[in-house]
C-alpha cells in the first residue's frame, strides 16, 4: 500500500450516558452488543475498528443498514467524537485539533459527499459549487474559474447558470461531487452518494467517478451497502457487521477467500469473470521447469477469467500463464470452470 493518508486505530463509538462504563465492561467481561444495550442502555455503533487508507486509494466500507459504517466515516472529520481510539489524517491527530484547526481540516483537507446533496435552492449551480471557496474568502474571479473547471469535469458546464430544482437527481449528485472537489481536498468522504438513484444513472455516475479518480487522484473513503458498487469502485473493501470489520481485502480476495459464512453469503451472487485473475486459478509450475506455451495460448498472470474464456474458445488444451515473460502456471478447462463456479 502507498503512504497512509488516513489511519484509524482502535475506534470505539458507544452512544449513551454510560458509554465509558459500557466500554470498560466490554473489555473486561466481553459483553455482546445486546448485553451492553440491556445492562447500560447504550448502543455499540463502532467496535474496535482499525484500518489505513493509502494515497489515491478508494477504500470502500460496506455492510447492511445499522452496521456502523456511516457512523465510522464521520469520525474521520470529527463530526462524531469517538468513545475511544485515534484518528490520524494527513499526519495530524484529529482528536487533538483545536476548533479552528478542525474547521480548517473540514474546509480544506477533507471533503464530504452525502446521499442528500443539500444544494442551496436560491443559488445557481455554479454558486453552489463555489460555496466553500466563497466561505474561505477566495476572490470571485478565482472561485468562478474553479467552479467552471469542476463542472466541466463532471460534465455540467452548460448548466452553470441553472438552479437545483431544474436538475435531475443524478445531476444534483454530480454538482455535489463538483462542490466537494472545488475545495481541492486531499481526502473525499462519500456516504452512499449514489444509492437513491436509478440503476442506469447510478452505473453511469460510478463510471464517471472512476474516471475522475484517475484524473484527480483523491484518497477516497466510500460507504455503500451495495457489493457490486464496492467491487466496481474499491481498491480495497471492508465488510462491516455489528460495528466491527469482518474482513478487509481487495475485491478478488473478498470474493475468492471470504473470511466467514457472513461474507460468503454477501458474495455468493457476484460474477467472478472480471474479478478473479489467472494467478488465482492456475496450477503453478516449478521455477526450474522448462516448458513451451501450448499452441501459443498464453495469458498474463493478471488477466481476468473473462479474457481467459475468450481465449479458451479458440484453443484446445492447457493455457500457459506468463509473468515477466516467464511461464508460471497452466490453466486447463477444468481449472477455468472451477474458477467460474468458485
N, C-alpha and C positions, 0 to 999 in steps of 0.2 A: 504494500500500500504506500502511496505517496505521503508526504509530510502531513500529519494530522492537523486539521483546522478546527475541528470540534472534538472535544474529549469529555465524556461523561463518566464519572466514577462513582459507583455505589449509590445511585439516585433512588431515594425513597420519597413518596408523597402519600401521606395519610391525612385524609380530611376528617376533622372532628376536634372537639375541645380537649380530648385526651390523646392527641396524636403521639406525643413523645412517650407517654406511658405505654401506649399500644405498640410502638416500635420496640421498646425495651422488652416487652413481653414476647414479641415475635422472635427476637434474637435469643432470648433466654429459654423460652418454652416451645418455640417452633409452632406458634399458633397459626392456624389457617386464616384465610380471608374471612370466612364465615364466623370463625371463633372471635376474631377481632371485632366484627360487627356486633355480635351478641354481647360480648363482655364490655366493650368500651364505647359502643355506638359510633365507631369510627370506620371509615371506608378506606381500604388499601387500594389506591389507584395505580401507583408505581412501586414496584418491589425490587430493590437492589439491582438496578439496571446499569450496566457499564458498556460503553462502546466508543469507537473512534471513527471519524469520517475524514478521509483523505482529501487533499486539494483536488478540486474538479470532479469529485465523485458524486454520483446520485445514489444516496443511501435511502432505500425505501423501508418504511416501517409499516407492517400490515397486521391486521387482526380483526376480529369481529367487533361490533359495536360494544363499548364498555370494557374493552381490553386494556385501555390506558394510553393508547397511542397519542391522542390529541393532548392529553394532559402532559405527557412526556415532552412533546415538542415545544410546549410553552415554557418549559424550564430553560430552554437554551437562550431565550432573550428575557428571561425572568419575568414573564407575565404571570408565572406561577412560581412561588417560592418553595424549594424542596424542604421536606422534613429533615432530610439528611443527604449528604453526598456533595460532590464537587463538579462544577461545570466550567471548563476552560474553553474559551472561544478566541481563536487567533492569538493564543498565548496569554490571554487575560482571564483571571478568575472572576467569573460573572458575579458570584456571590459577594465578592469584596468590593464591587464597584459602588461609588457614590451615586446619588440620584442623578446628578448632572452627567456623570460618565455613562450611566446606564441609558439615559436619553440619547446620548451621542452614539452609543452602540446600536440602539434601535434605529436611529435615523440614518446612519452612515454605513454600518458594517453588516447588519442583519436585516434583510427584507422579508416580509411575510405575506403570503398569498393565501387567502381563505376561500372556502367554498362560496360564501357570500361576499362579493367584491366590495359592497358598501360604497359604491360610487356616489359622489355628491350630485344630486339631480339638477341643481341650478348652475353647475359648471360644465363647460364643454369637455369633450373627450380629451383634448389637448391640455386643458387646465387641470383636469383630474390627474393626468399622467405627471404633470409638472408640480403637483401639490407639495411633495416632500422637498423639492428644491426651493419652492417659494418660502416654506417654513424655515429653511436654513439660510434665507437671505441671499440666495443666488440671483444675479441680475435677470431681468425679464428677457433680454436678448438670449442669454445663455440657456435659461430654462426652456424657452420655446424651441431653441435649436435641439436641445437634448430630447424634449418630448417628441419632436418630429422624427428624430433618429430611432427612438424606441418604438414609435408607432409603425415606422417603416419595417422594423424587424419583425413585428407581429402581423404585418400585412394590413394595417388600418390607417395608413397615412391619408387616405382620401376621406376619412371620417373624422378628422381632427376637429372640425368646427361643429360637429353634431353633438347632441346631448344623450345621456344614458338611456332615456326612455325611447330613443329611436334605434337602439341596438338590440340584436338578438342575444340570447343567453351566452352563446359561445363567444360572441364579440365582446361582451362585458368581461368574460373571463380573460380574454386577450388584453383588454385595457388594464385589468388588474395586474397582469403579468408585466406589461409595459411600465406601469406605475412603480412596481417593485424594482424593476431594473433601472429606472431613471435615477434612482438614488445611488446606483452603481455599488450595491452591497457586495461584500466578499462572500456572503452566505445567503442562500434563499431557503426559507422555511415554507413548505407548501402543504396545507392541511386539506386534503381531499378536494383540490381545486376543480376537478372535472366530474365529480361524482353525480351532480344533478343534471348532467347533460345527456342528450340523446346519444345512443351508441356511435352513430356515424360521426357526429360532431366531436364526440369525446375522442375517438380514434384520430381524427384529423388534428385535434389540439395536442394529443400525445406526440404525434409525429412532428408537429411544429416545435414542440418543446424540446424534443431530442435534437432537432436541427439547430435550434437556438443554443442548446447546451454546448454543442461542438464549437459554436462561434464565440460565445461569451465566457465559457469555461467556469461557470459559477459552481461552488460547492453547494450541493442541494440535499436537504432532508425532506423527503416526500412521504406524506402519510396517505395511506389508501386501505380500503377493505377489499380491494379487487386484486386477486393474484395475477390475473392476466396483465393488468396495468403495471403491477410491481415487476413482473418478469420482463415486460417490454422496456421499462424505463430504467430499472435499477442496475447499478454496478454491483451492489450488494443488497441483500434483503434480510430484514429481521422479522421473524414471526413472533407476535406478541400474544400472550394469553394470561388473563388474570393479573395484569400488571408486570409480568416477567417476560423476558426474552426466552423463547423456547429453542430457537435456532437462529444463527446468523451465518450467511454464506452467499456465494454467488448464485445466480439463478440456476445454473447447472447443478451445483451442489445441493440446493434445496430440493430440486426435482429428483435427482438420482439417489441421494442419500438422506432421506428425511430422518430427523432425529428421533421421532416417536410416532405413535399412531395419530396423534392430533395433526402433526404436519403432513403425514401421509394422506390423511383424509382431505386436507387442503389441496394437495397437488395431484390427486389421482385422476382428475379430469383434464389435466393440462397436456397439450400436444408437446411431444419431445422433439419434433422434427427440426425446429430452428433453435434448439437449446443444447442438445447433447452433442458432444464432439466425437470425432473419430477416436481420439485418445481414450475416451471413456469406454468404448465398446470393443476396441481391438484386442487381439491376442498378442501380447508383447513378444518380441523375438530377442534372443540374447545379443548382447553388444558385439560379440565376436562372430556372430553368424554371417555367412556370406549368402546373399540371395539376390535375385533379379526380379524386379516388378513383373507380375504376370500380365502378359499381353499389353504392357504399358499402362495398366489400370492402376493409377495412384491417386491418393488424396493427401492433403496436408493434415497433420495431427489436429489442427484447429477447425477443420471443416465440419459442418453440421450434418446430421443424419439425412436431412432433406437433400443435400447435394450428393451424398453418397448413394441414395436411392436412384437419383438420375443416372449416375454412372453405372450402377449395378444392372439397370435395364438394358444396357448395351454391351455388357461384358459378363462372360461366364467365369466361374472360378473365383478365387480369393482376390481381394483388392489390397494393395500394399499401402501402408500408412507411412508417410515421409515426414521427417523433422530435421531441419538443417541439412537437406539433401542426403539424408541417411535413412534407410528403411528401419522403422522402429516397431512395426507390428503388421498384422494382417487382419482383414475382416472378411469372414465368409457370409453367405446369405443368411445362414442361421444366426450368426452374431448380429447381423443387421435387424432381423426380425425380433430378436430378443431385446435389442436396443429400443426398437419402436414400442414394444409392449411394456418394457420396464419391469 
